[in-house]
Amino acid sequence: MNIILWIVFGAFAGWIASLIMKTDQHQGTVYDIVLGIVGSIVGGFLMGLIGQSGVTGFNVESLIVAVIGSIMVIFIGRKLRRQ
């Protein structure tokens, strides 16, 4: 059951990031889930580099970290596609 909750958390974070970056019409739910999970990993890693806690559970701080990480993944993906 825990993995299902993390998938839902990742989907929510990916969806918020896709709305912020205005890519919501171009991608589907599966892409939002993957984006949110990858964004959580990236955001947690970057927060660890600056000495802060990353994704620690189902709370607002973790959601913010995951959304910021997802935005970064979208941004990097856009740059790679243009080349």
C-alpha positions, 0 to 999 in steps of 0.5 A: 500500500505504501508504494501506491501512496508514493505514486500518488504523491509523485503524480500530484507533484508532477501535475503541479509542476506541469501546470506551473511550466505549462506542459499539462496539455502535452503530457499524460498522467503516466508522464506526470507520475514519472516526472514527479518521482524523478523530481522528488529524487532530484529535489531531495538530492539537491536539498541534501547538497545544501545540508537540508532534508529533502523528501521526508514523507507526506507533508507540504515541505516534501511536496514543495521539494518534489515540485521544485525538482520536477520543474527542474527536470522539465526545464532540463528536458526542454533544453535537451529537446531543443538541441 
